[in-house]
Every structure is written in C-alpha cells, then in structure tokens.
C-alpha cells in the first residue's frame, strides 16, 4: 500500500460508483428486482476495495500523514453517500420494487434484500422534502468531520501520553510485563527505562500489579482522560456538537431523539425497552460494586503502610489482592497457561469441531500484508478440502493502531456474480513481548480473543447470494461471539491447549476449579463499567 495513491484512488472509485448509480436511477425500463436492486448489489466493487485499504490505514496503521488525508476525505465521503441516499429517481425505483414485493413476495433472500435496502434509504431521510434533505446532508457532512476529529484526538492522546519509570519502581510487576515495558521504552529512545503506553492492555496490567501507587494514579489518569485535557486534542466540544447535530437530524424525520431512530431496527426496538433492561440490572450492580470496594478497603486497612481510601487507580490492584485472598487465585499464575500461540491453536481446534474448518499457515511472503506482525492462514473445509477463505491476525498494540480488539472483513462472501471467498481478519492489542519471549495473556483477554474470533467465523460461515445479506442484524451479530467465549473453559480446550509455556503441562484441575469459582468475582465493577457507558 502506498499512501500517496489513496486519495486519488478514493476519488476515482467514488466517481465510478456514482456513474453506476446514475445509470440504475435513469433506466427507462420499469423497476424490477433484477434491474434495480441486483444492479445496486453489483455496483461499487472498486469502491469497496479502496475502502478496505482506507479502513486498514484508519484502524491499524494510522500516521499523521494519513490523518490529514482522512480529515480532508471525511466530508467528501459524506457528500458522496448523500448523493446516493438522496437520489430521488433511485429511491422511487427502490420504492416500486418494495411496494410490489409487499403485494407479491419474492423468494425469501430477495425479499430480505429489498426490505433492507428500502429501510436503509428510508432511515437516511429518503422521504424528506428537498429543503430537509439539504439540511440532512449538511448535518451528515459536519458529523463526518466531527467523528474523524473525535477518534483521531483519542489516538493522538494514546500516542502522546507514555509513563516512564525506573528499575527501582518495578515492584509487583510480572517478569513478562517488565521485559515488554523495557522494550517499549527502548523503542521510544529511552534505553534503560521502562514504559507504560496509553493503551488498555498496557494500562490494565500495570494497574493490576504495580505496587507504586503514585505511578498507578498517573497511568489511570492518562488513560481515562484521553481527549479530555483542555488542549488541541480535547473532545468535550466535539461531543456536545455531535449530540446536538444527531438530535436535529432525527427531528427532521419526526423522531424525538436519536435513540428512537437508532433502535428501530435493533432488538430492543425502543429506548424505553433498553432503559428498562439496564435499570433492572443497575441497582444490583451498584450494590455489588460497593461490597467489592468494602472488601478492598478492609484489605488496604490491614496491609497498606499508610492509611488510604480506595481510589479508581487502586481498584484493579486491590481487586487482584482480594481475589488471591478469597479464591487463592493469582491472575499471573493463570497467564502462564495462556500463551498466544497455544490460544490460536485452541480457536482453530474449536472452529474445526464446531464448523468443520481447517486452518493452515500460509507460507510467509506469499500473501501481502500491511505490517510484519500480521500472519495469515488458509481456511478450508476439513472434509472436502474446499477453499473457504483466508484469516489474518494482527495481534499487537503499536503506534497508529486503535485500541481494543475487533474483527473485520477485507472481502465478504457472495455467490451472485461468481463466488467470492472470504478475507477475514482479527485485530488485537496484546503487549508486544521482548524478542524470544512468549505472549502471555489474561483470562479476560483470552475470552476476548475467542469472542472476536466468533465474528471471523461468522464471516467465514456466510452462505448468502447477495452482499447486503452479509451484514445481518447489527446487535444480533454479538450472539454467536458471546457464545463462542464459552468454549475457552471446556475440558478439551483446557487439556490440549492451555499449557504452561515453560513445562508444557496442561492447566491443573485445581486451578481450573478456582477460575470457575471466581468467575463471578468483580462483576459489580465489570457491570457498572459497561452500564455507565451505555
């Protein structure tokens, strides 16, 4: 990939796609599924390819040069999208096909495509008056710029705030983390020091194990105040502007608030239903979190040299101490059995048992990748040997990569214009180890690894004719991933793949029992954390 090619390629691909759309919209023949919906499914091949590259740059290998292009392109992409979603002739043709299909239903998959396409246009304001459409498009353009600024501000603060510390401040930290922190500092020109980068995987480990309370406070504040430091990367005003514009946009269509509009095609259906679900859980979660803090405070009173009150940067640290006391479970001991190479084999085994998939490493250099850390496997059917697709893994945190873990497709399955096989990818932010050292991850991170792999399996198991049907219902796509997490703690997986990285011994039954017993531990914190965000 060459960054200099990106902008001209995007502009060219958008122009090509608009020409395709114009041709469909101006067809003089009466609108049918074949000449309207099917032609729309066919359109945009070049654009999809270019957007794949754009997405990789944005999520995996962002640079200041890319961000400049992104800021320039975001409003242009928004204008391009509006030209399609507000094309009156196109929408009238879609509406004719939709209305006819309501009277005389099409085959099930075609019927579903028509519904999704029609509802998509309707949700994007296709029924508005010309003046309202103009305002709608202007709002979308403003929002695209704000969204880009918002995520780039977070990325900038993740890159800017690094906490350096010295050899006399290593107390409590596991050996694997110390080695990785030394490498992170050396990579940033601070040989002989140690670095905690401002990413979740680095922050989380440091706050769990470090005995240095003042450093924990610094690391916690860096992470939780990303894009909230009253400087050029501050997001407070962006948030206000985004909320105002979202509200104005949905009010043009007669909704009271953004949540009403957003949830209409989701499982909750209404904001009230979503709030009822959350409020049913909230009081219990708060009560449990208070009990957890009381347990920690009690422990701190006994063990801390100075009198302290539990603060947010103490939470993970004392939670770990309480876990050891109550369940005799040490997270670092668990990690010795969760080596990334073994976990990768574990997810392959699970995919083989459940979906009959086989994963074979592709010889290095035979498939182009965007970074040397990315590894590739071929996915085939275990019985027939048929090629299903490729699976890419980009495991490590680095500068310019967004935090978190996610799955994506570089190409989705479809059969309606010749078969297209899947290019799927999993992306994580594990702390990159010192050369020759193993990647040992926490139980939570191992569960997340299984979870995100569930999304990749969803892409690989796709069996649809039309590209639109690959998406499915947005929140339902979480179901199979939530389910796949459960295979991590099955006997077959534990006994074959959760092996001590030095001795090769499988995780002892006593340790497994402790993990199971402690599985509801700290759920007050976990639940209030995601509910508060929601």
WOMOCOR-V622720 format. One record per residue. SS is DSSP state (h for helix, s for strand, l for the rest). PSI is psi in degrees with one decimal (999 if undefined). OMEGA is omega in degrees with one decimal (* if undefined). Layout:
SS|PSI|OMEGA, SS|PSI|OMEGA
//
This chain:
l|136.3|178.6, l|117.9|-173.6, h|-33.3|-179.3, h|-25.3|-178.8, h|-16.3|-166.8, h|-51.6|-175.4, h|-50.8|178.0, h|-35.8|178.9, h|-41.9|-179.6, h|-43.5|-179.0, h|-41.4|179.2, h|-45.3|-177.8, h|-38.8|178.1, h|-40.4|178.7, h|-44.0|178.8, h|-44.1|-178.1, h|-41.1|178.8, h|-37.6|177.7, h|-41.4|178.0, h|-44.1|-178.3, h|-42.8|178.9, h|-42.1|-179.1, h|-43.6|179.1, h|-45.2|-175.9, h|-33.3|-174.8, l|12.5|176.4, l|130.1|-176.5, l|-14.2|177.6, l|151.9|175.3, l|145.9|-175.7, l|129.8|174.9, l|169.9|176.6, h|-44.0|-175.2, h|-47.1|-173.1, h|-4.8|-180.0, h|-67.2|-175.5, h|-47.2|-177.8, h|-38.4|178.3, h|-33.7|175.9, h|-38.9|177.6, h|-33.5|-177.1, h|-28.4|-173.1, l|157.5|170.4, l|17.7|-178.9, h|-47.6|-178.6, h|-41.7|-178.3, h|-43.9|179.7, h|-39.9|180.0, h|-44.8|-178.5, h|-38.9|179.8, h|-29.0|175.3, h|-46.4|178.7, h|-43.6|179.6, h|-42.5|-179.9, h|-40.1|178.7, h|-44.4|178.5, h|-43.2|-176.2, h|-44.7|-172.5, h|-37.3|-168.2, l|-33.3|-173.4, l|45.3|-177.4, l|144.2|176.8, l|163.6|176.2, h|-36.8|179.7, h|-42.0|178.4, h|-41.7|-176.7, h|-31.9|176.2, h|-44.9|178.1, h|-42.1|-178.1, h|-43.6|-179.5, h|-34.4|178.9, h|-38.1|-174.6, h|-28.9|-175.4, h|-51.6|178.8, h|-31.2|179.3, h|-40.3|178.4, h|-40.9|179.8, h|-44.0|178.4, h|-41.3|178.7, h|-46.9|179.5, h|-40.3|179.8, h|-35.5|180.0, h|-31.0|178.5, h|-51.1|-175.2, h|-19.4|-179.7, l|13.8|177.9, l|105.9|-171.8, h|-43.8|-179.4, h|-41.6|179.9, h|-47.3|-177.2, h|-38.4|179.3, h|-37.4|176.9, h|-42.3|178.4, h|-41.5|-177.7, h|-40.6|178.6, h|-47.3|179.8, h|-42.2|-179.4, h|-48.9|-178.8, h|-43.2|178.8, h|-39.5|-178.6, h|-26.8|176.2, h|-36.1|-179.4, h|-47.4|-179.6, l|91.3|-174.4, l|143.4|177.4, l|174.2|170.6, l|149.5|-169.0, h|-45.7|-176.0, h|-36.8|177.9, h|-40.9|178.7, h|-43.6|-179.1, h|-41.4|179.0, h|-46.3|-179.3, h|-46.6|-179.6, h|-46.3|-178.3, h|-42.1|-179.3, h|-48.0|-178.7, h|-49.0|-178.9, h|-37.0|178.3, h|-45.4|178.7, h|-43.0|-179.4, h|-44.0|-179.6, h|-22.8|178.3, l|19.7|170.4, l|23.7|-177.8, l|-21.0|-179.5, l|3.5|-177.1, l|163.7|175.3, l|161.7|-179.9, h|-41.1|-179.5, h|-43.8|179.9, h|-39.8|179.0, h|-40.0|-178.9, h|-44.8|179.3, h|-39.4|-179.9, h|-46.6|-179.7, h|-38.6|179.8, h|-40.2|178.5, h|-45.3|180.0, h|-39.0|-179.6, h|-44.9|178.3, h|-43.3|-179.1, h|-39.9|-178.4, h|-38.8|177.9, h|-42.3|-179.7, h|-42.1|179.6, h|-41.3|179.8, h|-45.9|178.1, h|-44.7|-176.9, h|-53.3|-176.0, h|-34.0|178.5, h|-31.2|176.1, h|-41.3|178.2, h|-46.1|179.9, h|-41.7|-179.7, h|-42.0|179.7, h|-29.4|175.5, h|-34.6|-179.8, h|-33.7|-170.9, h|-39.3|-173.1, l|103.4|176.6, l|133.4|178.3, s|120.6|177.5, s|142.7|176.4, s|173.8|-170.3, l|176.5|-173.6, h|-33.6|-178.4, h|3.5|-179.6, h|23.1|-175.5, l|-3.8|-171.9, l|128.2|175.8, l|-19.2|-174.3, l|136.3|177.9, l|152.8|-177.1, h|-41.9|-178.1, h|-38.9|179.9, h|-40.9|179.8, h|-46.2|-179.6, h|-43.0|179.6, h|-37.4|179.9, h|-35.6|177.0, h|-41.2|179.0, h|-42.9|-179.5, h|-38.9|178.7, h|-44.8|-179.8, h|-40.5|178.1, h|-24.6|-179.4, l|18.3|175.4, l|18.2|-179.9, l|59.0|179.5, l|136.6|177.3, l|-10.8|175.4, l|-175.5|-179.7, s|147.9|-176.9, s|136.4|167.8, s|115.2|178.8, l|163.0|-173.6, l|53.2|176.2, l|160.3|-174.6, h|-44.8|-174.9, h|-34.3|179.2, h|-48.2|-180.0, h|-46.9|-175.0, h|-45.8|179.9, h|-44.1|-177.3, h|-44.4|-178.5, h|-25.8|-179.9, h|-37.6|-168.5, h|-25.5|-171.8, l|132.6|177.2, l|-8.1|-175.0, l|99.4|-172.4, h|-40.9|-178.4, h|-38.2|178.1, h|-38.0|177.5, h|-42.9|-179.9, h|-43.6|-178.7, h|-46.0|-179.5, h|-43.3|179.5, h|-48.1|-177.7, h|-39.4|176.8, h|-47.0|-173.8, h|-46.4|-174.5, h|-1.7|174.3, l|24.8|176.2, l|130.4|179.7, l|28.8|178.4, l|48.6|-175.1, l|19.9|177.3, l|39.1|177.1, l|-161.7|-176.2, l|-14.8|178.4, l|21.1|-175.8, l|137.1|-176.4, l|0.3|-173.1, h|-48.0|-179.6, h|-35.5|177.5, h|-40.6|-179.8, h|-46.2|179.2, h|-47.0|-177.7, h|-41.1|179.2, h|-46.3|-177.7, h|-41.2|179.5, h|-46.0|-177.1, h|-39.1|177.0, h|-41.3|-177.5, h|-46.3|-179.2, h|-39.7|-177.1, h|-45.6|-177.6, h|-25.9|177.7, h|-27.5|174.7, l|-30.1|-178.0, l|5.9|174.9, l|12.4|175.6, l|150.1|178.2, l|-36.3|-175.8, l|166.0|-175.6, h|-39.0|-176.3, h|-37.0|178.2, h|-45.0|-178.9, h|-45.4|-174.1, h|-36.6|-171.0, h|-4.2|-174.1, l|-30.4|178.7, l|25.5|176.7, l|169.1|-172.7, l|-31.2|-178.7, l|-28.2|179.1, l|-46.0|-177.3, l|154.4|175.6, h|-33.5|-178.7, h|-43.7|-180.0, h|-41.0|179.2, h|-43.9|-180.0, h|-40.1|179.6, h|-44.0|179.7, h|-46.8|-177.2, h|-39.8|-178.6, h|-22.8|175.8, h|-31.5|-175.8, h|-31.7|-169.7, h|-51.9|-176.7, h|-41.5|-179.7, h|-39.0|-178.7, h|-44.5|179.5, h|-45.4|-179.1, h|-41.8|-179.4, h|-40.7|179.6, h|-38.3|178.8, h|-39.9|177.3, h|-41.2|-179.4, h|-43.6|179.8, h|-38.2|178.9, h|-42.1|176.6, h|-42.9|-179.1, h|-43.1|-178.1, h|-42.2|179.0, h|-44.9|179.8, h|-42.4|180.0, h|-40.4|179.3, h|-36.9|-178.7, h|-38.2|-166.8, h|-22.6|-174.2, l|138.0|-179.1, l|-34.4|177.6, l|158.1|-178.4, l|122.8|179.1, l|156.9|169.6, l|134.1|-176.5, l|123.0|177.0, l|167.6|-178.3, h|-35.7|-179.2, h|-5.7|174.5, h|-14.5|-167.3, h|-55.7|-176.9, h|-37.3|-177.6, h|-51.2|-178.1, h|-26.0|174.7, h|-42.0|179.4, h|-40.8|179.6, h|-41.4|179.2, h|-39.2|178.7, h|-44.3|-179.4, h|-38.7|-177.5, h|-46.1|-174.3, h|-38.8|-171.8, h|0.9|-177.5, l|37.5|-176.7, l|122.6|-178.9, l|117.4|-176.6, h|-35.8|-177.8, h|-31.7|176.9, h|-40.7|179.3, h|-42.2|-177.6, h|-31.3|-177.6, l|-19.8|-178.8, l|1.6|-176.3, l|74.6|-179.6, s|136.4|-170.6, h|-41.4|178.8, h|-44.2|178.6, h|-39.5|179.4, h|-36.5|178.7, h|-42.2|175.7, h|-34.3|-180.0, h|-40.6|179.7, h|-33.3|177.4, h|-43.3|179.2, h|-46.6|-179.5, h|-44.0|179.7, h|-33.7|178.4, h|-44.1|-178.9, h|-42.6|-172.7, h|-37.6|-171.7, h|1.7|179.7, l|30.3|178.0, s|148.1|174.5, s|135.4|-179.0, s|123.5|179.0, s|128.8|179.5, s|137.4|176.9, l|134.2|-179.7, l|132.3|-176.2, l|134.0|179.0, l|-12.9|-178.3, l|-21.2|175.1, l|126.7|-179.1, l|140.4|176.7, l|161.0|-174.8, l|-6.1|178.7, l|147.0|-175.6, l|-22.0|179.9, l|-18.2|-174.2, l|128.6|177.2, s|154.1|-173.6, s|141.3|176.2, s|147.7|172.2, s|138.2|179.3, s|125.0|179.2, s|166.1|174.2, s|126.4|-175.1, l|-36.3|-175.5, l|-50.5|-172.2, l|-19.4|-175.4, l|4.3|180.0, l|141.0|178.2, s|127.3|179.1, s|-39.1|179.6, s|-166.7|175.6, s|150.7|175.7, s|125.6|180.0, s|142.7|174.6, s|121.7|176.2, s|90.6|-163.2, s|-25.3|-164.2, s|150.2|172.7, l|145.5|173.6, l|168.6|177.3, l|136.2|176.9, l|0.1|178.7, l|133.8|-179.2, l|153.4|-175.6, l|171.2|-180.0, l|-168.3|178.2, l|140.2|-178.6, s|161.9|174.6, s|151.4|178.3, s|165.4|173.3, s|138.9|170.6, s|-23.3|170.9, s|134.0|-177.9, l|158.1|179.1, l|137.0|167.8, s|158.1|179.2, l|1.4|-166.8, l|-15.4|177.0, l|53.0|-169.8, l|145.6|-174.3, l|133.1|173.1, s|126.7|178.8, l|166.1|-168.8, s|138.0|166.1, s|106.8|-176.1, s|156.5|-175.8, s|140.2|168.9, s|139.0|-175.9, s|124.7|-178.8, s|175.5|177.8, s|48.1|176.4, s|149.3|177.9, l|125.1|-177.4, l|128.4|-175.5, l|166.3|170.6, l|151.9|-177.6, l|134.0|177.7, l|-4.8|-179.7, l|151.9|179.7, l|158.3|171.6, l|106.6|179.9, s|128.6|-175.5, l|163.7|-179.8, l|165.6|177.5, h|-42.0|177.8, h|-45.4|-179.3, h|-33.2|177.3, h|-40.5|177.0, h|-42.1|179.4, h|-38.5|178.6, h|-46.5|176.6, h|-42.9|-178.1, h|-52.6|-176.8, h|-32.4|175.9, h|-31.1|175.6, h|-38.5|177.6, h|-41.2|178.7, h|-40.2|178.4, h|-36.8|177.4, h|-45.6|178.9, h|-44.4|-174.9, h|-29.4|-178.1, l|-0.9|-177.3, l|138.5|179.2, l|67.9|-177.3, l|160.3|179.6, l|-43.2|-171.3, l|134.3|-177.8, h|-38.5|-178.5, h|-30.3|-177.0, h|-5.2|177.3, h|-24.6|-171.2, l|-40.1|-177.0, l|-174.9|178.9, l|128.9|-168.7, l|-49.5|-175.1, l|-20.8|177.0, l|-26.0|-178.1, h|-15.8|177.9, h|-18.9|-173.4, h|-53.0|-174.8, h|-26.8|178.7, h|-39.4|175.6, h|-38.2|-177.9, h|-41.6|-175.3, h|-29.7|178.8, h|-32.1|-172.5, h|-18.8|-179.9, h|-16.9|178.9, h|-38.4|-173.7, h|20.7|176.7, l|152.7|-175.8, h|-45.6|-176.6, h|-41.0|-179.8, h|-46.0|-177.7, h|-49.9|-173.6, h|-28.5|-177.7, h|-31.1|-167.9, h|-21.9|-179.9, l|77.5|-173.6, s|146.8|178.2, l|130.4|-171.7, l|-19.9|178.6, l|-48.9|-172.2, l|-21.4|-177.2, l|3.4|179.3, l|138.1|176.8, s|158.1|-179.0, l|125.7|-177.6, l|148.5|-178.8, h|-37.0|-178.3, h|-40.0|-178.9, h|-40.7|177.1, h|-44.1|-179.6, h|-40.2|178.3, h|-41.4|179.5, h|-43.4|-179.9, h|-42.6|-178.6, h|-36.1|-176.6, l|7.4|-171.8, l|-26.3|178.7, l|0.0|-179.9, l|140.1|174.4, l|17.2|-179.6, h|-20.4|174.7, h|-49.2|179.2, h|-50.3|-176.4, h|-42.9|-175.4, h|-44.1|179.5, h|-30.6|-179.4, h|-48.9|-178.6, h|-31.9|178.2, h|-38.7|179.1, h|-40.6|177.7, h|-43.5|-178.0, l|999|*
//
